[in-house]
Amino acid sequence: MICSKVPVRAWFATLGLGCLGLVAVGMELQTLLHLAPCPLCIFQRLLYIVIGFVGLLGFVLPAGRLLWSTLVAGLGVLGFGVAAYQTWMQAFPDLAPECGFTDPNAIERLVDWLGMEWPSMFLATGFCTSRDWELLGLSMANWSVLIFSGIVAYAVLLFVRKDRT
């Protein structure tokens, strides 16, 4: 199988740089198109950053492949859940409780704190039900569901690799 011939370090480097690249593209779209990210968008951005750094840790310390791939899979599942919830909110805005109009949950408190610490990266100013940008008929939340699904599948492939290096 060709996948087993690619060193595990290359897989982790690709994952790490890919996730950090997604954050860079999202930041650029936000700036160019004057998009206002919501708390769930910012939390997903944070998850991409953490997954990116775990991928880079896997590049530096490939012997921990099982730990890193398990951590990436768990973060990917969390990201999938958040993106799927936001997708539901966008599909049914009348049924969705809007972020910011109730007592803040743990995600909103974390995003608020990060927004105060690093506003250009983490300040949430938009609404979770808004579909401000679409590509091929899919919102960013829809794309995020697909990307987090891919990250989970990628992590599973890393976990079940035959070689242990």
C-alpha positions as CSV (number, residue, x, y, z in Angstrom):
1,M,0.0,0.0,0.0
2,I,1.4,3.4,-1.0
3,C,0.2,5.1,2.2
4,S,2.5,3.0,4.3
5,K,5.5,4.1,2.3
6,V,5.0,7.7,3.2
7,P,6.7,8.4,6.5
8,V,4.5,9.1,9.5
9,R,6.2,12.5,10.0
10,A,5.1,13.6,6.5
11,W,1.5,12.7,7.4
12,F,1.6,14.7,10.6
13,A,3.4,17.7,8.9
14,T,0.7,17.7,6.2
15,L,-2.1,17.6,8.9
16,G,-0.5,20.4,10.9
17,L,0.3,22.7,8.0
18,G,-3.0,22.0,6.4
19,C,-5.0,23.0,9.5
20,L,-2.9,26.1,10.1
21,G,-3.3,26.9,6.4
22,L,-7.1,26.6,6.8
23,V,-6.9,29.2,9.7
24,A,-4.9,31.5,7.5
25,V,-7.3,31.2,4.6
26,G,-10.2,31.8,7.0
27,M,-8.5,34.9,8.4
28,E,-7.9,36.2,4.9
29,L,-11.5,35.7,3.9
30,Q,-12.6,37.4,7.0
31,T,-10.5,40.4,6.2
32,L,-11.1,40.6,2.5
33,L,-14.9,40.0,2.6
34,H,-15.5,41.8,6.0
35,L,-17.0,38.7,7.5
36,A,-18.0,38.7,11.2
37,P,-17.2,35.4,12.8
38,C,-19.6,34.1,15.5
39,P,-18.5,32.3,18.8
40,L,-18.9,28.9,17.2
41,C,-16.8,30.0,14.2
42,I,-14.1,31.2,16.5
43,F,-14.2,28.0,18.5
44,Q,-13.8,26.0,15.3
45,R,-10.8,28.2,14.4
46,L,-9.3,27.4,17.8
47,L,-9.8,23.7,17.2
48,Y,-8.1,23.9,13.8
49,I,-5.2,25.7,15.5
50,V,-4.9,23.1,18.2
51,I,-5.2,20.2,15.7
52,G,-2.5,22.0,13.6
53,F,-0.1,22.1,16.6
54,V,-0.8,18.5,17.5
55,G,0.0,17.6,13.9
56,L,3.3,19.5,14.3
57,L,4.0,17.7,17.5
58,G,3.5,14.4,15.6
59,F,6.0,15.6,13.1
60,V,8.6,16.4,15.8
61,L,7.8,13.3,18.0
62,P,6.5,10.6,15.6
63,A,6.9,7.9,18.2
64,G,3.8,9.2,19.9
65,R,1.7,8.5,16.8
66,L,-1.0,6.6,18.6
67,L,-1.4,9.4,21.2
68,W,-1.3,12.2,18.6
69,S,-3.7,10.5,16.2
70,T,-6.2,9.7,19.1
71,L,-6.0,13.4,20.2
72,V,-6.6,14.6,16.7
73,A,-9.5,12.2,16.2
74,G,-11.1,13.5,19.5
75,L,-10.6,17.1,18.6
76,G,-11.9,16.4,15.1
77,V,-15.1,14.8,16.5
78,L,-15.6,17.8,18.8
79,G,-15.1,20.1,15.8
80,F,-17.5,18.1,13.7
81,G,-20.1,18.4,16.5
82,V,-19.7,22.1,16.8
83,A,-19.8,22.6,13.0
84,A,-22.9,20.3,12.7
85,Y,-24.7,22.3,15.4
86,Q,-23.9,25.5,13.6
87,T,-25.1,24.0,10.4
88,W,-28.4,23.1,12.1
89,M,-28.6,26.7,13.4
90,Q,-28.1,28.1,10.0
91,A,-30.7,25.7,8.5
92,F,-33.3,26.4,11.1
93,P,-32.6,29.9,12.4
94,D,-36.1,30.3,13.9
95,L,-35.6,27.3,16.1
96,A,-32.0,28.1,17.1
97,P,-31.1,29.9,20.2
98,E,-28.7,32.6,19.0
99,C,-25.3,32.9,20.6
100,G,-24.9,35.8,22.9
101,F,-28.6,36.2,23.9
102,T,-28.6,33.8,26.8
103,D,-26.2,33.1,29.6
104,P,-22.8,32.3,28.0
105,N,-21.9,28.6,27.8
106,A,-18.4,27.3,28.3
107,I,-17.5,27.8,24.6
108,E,-18.8,31.4,24.6
109,R,-16.9,32.2,27.8
110,L,-13.6,30.8,26.3
111,V,-14.2,32.7,23.0
112,D,-14.9,35.9,24.9
113,W,-11.7,35.5,26.9
114,L,-9.6,34.7,23.8
115,G,-11.2,37.7,22.0
116,M,-10.1,40.0,24.8
117,E,-6.6,38.5,24.7
118,W,-6.1,38.5,20.9
119,P,-8.9,40.4,19.2
120,S,-7.6,40.1,15.6
121,M,-7.7,36.3,15.8
122,F,-10.5,35.5,18.3
123,L,-13.0,38.3,18.6
124,A,-16.5,37.1,17.8
125,T,-18.7,39.8,16.4
126,G,-21.2,37.8,14.2
127,F,-24.3,35.7,14.6
128,C,-24.2,31.9,14.5
129,T,-27.2,31.7,12.2
130,S,-25.7,33.9,9.6
131,R,-24.6,32.5,6.2
132,D,-22.5,35.4,5.2
133,W,-20.2,33.5,2.8
134,E,-20.9,30.5,0.6
135,L,-18.9,28.4,-1.9
136,L,-20.7,25.9,-4.1
137,G,-23.9,26.5,-2.0
138,L,-22.2,25.5,1.3
139,S,-21.6,27.9,4.2
140,M,-18.3,27.9,6.1
141,A,-20.0,25.8,8.8
142,N,-21.0,23.3,6.1
143,W,-17.5,23.1,4.8
144,S,-16.2,22.8,8.4
145,V,-18.4,19.7,8.9
146,L,-16.8,18.1,5.8
147,I,-13.2,19.2,6.8
148,F,-13.6,17.9,10.4
149,S,-14.9,14.6,9.0
150,G,-11.8,14.4,6.8
151,I,-9.6,15.2,9.8
152,V,-11.2,12.3,11.8
153,A,-10.7,9.9,8.9
154,Y,-7.1,11.1,8.5
155,A,-6.5,10.5,12.2
156,V,-8.0,7.0,12.0
157,L,-5.7,6.2,9.0
158,L,-2.7,7.4,11.1
159,F,-3.8,5.3,14.0
160,V,-4.2,2.0,12.0
161,R,-1.0,2.3,10.0
162,K,0.8,-1.0,9.8
163,D,4.3,0.4,10.3
164,R,5.0,1.8,13.7
165,T,7.5,4.5,12.8
